[in-house]
């Protein structure tokens, strides 16, 4: 499996390019070095994606299902590869995450998407992919010629590169749920 080893970029948040496979977004991680308690990986993915658009989501404003704790739990999937031991029954849904972003002033949609549609997302910002184990990954780039997408582990370090993943490997951990988001366009 190829790993994109482009040099790390710095603030302001760079847009992913075809050349770096989206690795520029990989450096957009934590913002200004502020320490923060570990969040649920799906919330962390939304924070990183929103930050790409210059929007700071507040985890305290997330209203998930009753009993949801925004802080990470031991069973939560925390890798883009879906390596967690089980499913996280309390993981926030795509609809809940999308509503959170909308309430913060972003355009956002919870969707179920197929592989062939992922490959069409070439010149977009990050897409939050919700993994079957309750974790999340950030789609940061696409290479349709190689038939791979580039995913960023939301728990990886700031300079960690995006990883090229093919359809078969992604299908093992992802059922098609995603959150599309972007800054709201002003009129």
C-alpha positions in Angstrom: 0.0 0.0 0.0 1.4 3.4 -1.0 1.7 6.1 1.6 1.9 9.7 0.6 5.1 11.1 2.1 4.8 14.8 1.1 6.4 17.4 3.3 4.1 18.7 6.0 2.4 22.0 5.4 1.7 24.7 8.0 -1.1 27.2 8.8 -3.1 28.6 7.2 -5.0 25.5 6.3 -3.9 24.4 2.8 -6.2 22.9 0.2 -5.5 19.3 -0.8 -3.9 18.9 -4.2 -3.6 16.0 -6.6 0.2 16.1 -6.1 0.1 15.6 -2.4 -3.0 13.3 -2.3 -4.5 15.6 0.3 -1.6 15.4 2.8 -1.7 19.2 3.2 -5.0 18.6 5.1 -3.2 16.1 7.3 -1.4 19.0 8.9 -4.5 20.9 9.7 -5.1 18.7 12.7 -5.1 20.4 16.1 -4.8 24.1 15.5 -2.4 26.4 17.3 -1.2 23.5 19.6 -4.1 23.9 22.0 -4.4 20.9 24.3 -7.8 19.3 24.3 -9.2 16.2 26.0 -9.6 13.3 23.6 -12.9 13.5 21.8 -15.0 10.9 20.1 -13.3 10.2 16.8 -16.4 11.3 14.8 -16.4 14.6 16.6 -12.7 15.0 16.0 -13.2 14.3 12.3 -15.9 17.0 12.1 -13.7 19.5 13.9 -10.8 18.9 11.5 -13.0 19.1 8.4 -14.7 22.3 9.7 -11.3 23.9 10.5 -10.3 23.3 6.9 -13.1 25.8 6.0 -12.1 28.3 8.7 -15.0 27.3 11.0 -14.3 26.3 14.7 -17.0 23.9 15.9 -17.6 23.8 19.6 -17.8 20.2 20.9 -19.9 21.5 23.9 -22.6 22.4 21.4 -23.0 18.9 20.0 -26.3 17.4 20.9 -26.1 13.7 20.3 -28.5 11.0 21.3 -29.3 10.7 25.0 -26.4 9.1 26.9 -23.8 10.2 24.3 -20.5 11.4 25.9 -18.5 13.6 23.6 -15.3 12.3 25.2 -13.8 9.2 23.6 -14.7 5.9 25.1 -12.7 2.7 25.2 -14.9 1.0 22.6 -14.8 3.8 20.1 -13.0 3.1 16.8 -10.1 5.5 16.6 -8.3 4.5 13.5 -9.0 5.2 9.8 -8.4 1.5 9.2 -11.1 0.4 11.6 -8.8 -1.5 13.9 -11.0 -1.1 17.0 -12.1 -4.2 18.8 -15.8 -3.6 18.3 -18.7 -1.4 17.5 -19.5 1.8 19.4 -23.2 1.8 19.9 -23.1 5.4 21.2 -21.3 6.7 18.1 -23.0 9.9 16.8 -24.9 9.4 13.5 -24.3 11.2 10.3 -27.5 13.1 10.7 -26.5 14.3 14.2 -23.1 15.4 13.0 -24.6 17.2 10.0 -27.1 19.0 12.2 -24.2 20.2 14.5 -22.4 21.7 11.6 -25.5 23.3 10.2 -26.2 24.9 13.6 -22.7 26.3 13.5 -23.4 28.0 10.2 -22.0 25.5 7.7 -23.7 23.8 4.8 -23.7 20.1 5.6 -25.5 16.9 4.5 -25.5 13.4 5.9 -25.3 11.0 2.9 -24.8 7.4 2.0 -22.4 7.2 -0.8 -20.8 4.5 -3.0 -17.2 4.0 -4.0 -17.7 5.2 -7.5 -19.1 8.5 -6.2 -16.1 8.9 -3.8 -13.8 8.9 -6.9 -15.7 11.9 -8.3 -14.9 14.0 -5.3 -11.7 15.5 -6.8 -11.7 19.2 -6.0 -13.5 19.2 -2.7 -12.5 19.8 0.8 -12.4 16.9 3.3 -15.3 14.5 3.6 -16.0 12.7 6.9 -16.4 9.0 6.4 -18.1 7.2 9.3 -16.7 3.8 9.9 -18.8 0.8 10.8 -17.0 0.4 14.2 -18.0 3.9 15.3 -14.8 5.6 14.2 -14.2 8.1 11.5 -11.7 9.0 8.8 -11.2 12.1 6.7 -11.2 11.7 2.9 -8.6 14.2 1.8 -8.0 13.3 -1.8 -8.8 11.0 -4.7 -6.7 9.4 -7.4 -9.2 7.9 -9.9 -6.4 6.7 -12.2 -5.0 4.5 -9.4 -8.5 3.7 -8.1 -7.6 4.9 -4.6 -8.8 7.5 -2.1 -6.6 9.1 0.5 -7.7 8.9 4.1 -6.4 10.7 7.2 -6.6 9.0 10.6 -8.2 11.6 12.8 -6.1 10.4 15.8 -2.8 10.6 13.9 -0.3 13.3 14.6 -0.5 16.7 12.9 2.2 15.8 10.3 0.9 12.3 9.6 0.3 11.7 5.9 -2.9 10.5 4.3 -2.9 6.9 3.4 -3.9 5.6 -0.1 -6.8 3.0 0.3 -8.4 1.0 -2.4 -12.1 0.0 -2.6 -11.7 -3.5 -1.1 -9.8 -2.3 2.0 -12.2 0.6 2.6 -15.2 -1.7 2.2 -14.0 -3.8 5.1 -14.4 -0.8 7.5 -17.0 1.5 5.8 -20.6 1.0 4.9 -21.1 4.2 2.9 -22.1 6.8 5.6 -20.5 10.2 5.2 -20.9 13.8 6.1 -20.3 16.4 3.3 -19.7 19.9 4.5 -18.4 23.3 3.4 -18.6 26.9 4.5 -22.1 28.4 3.9 -22.1 30.7 0.9 -23.2 34.2 1.7 -25.7 36.1 -0.5 
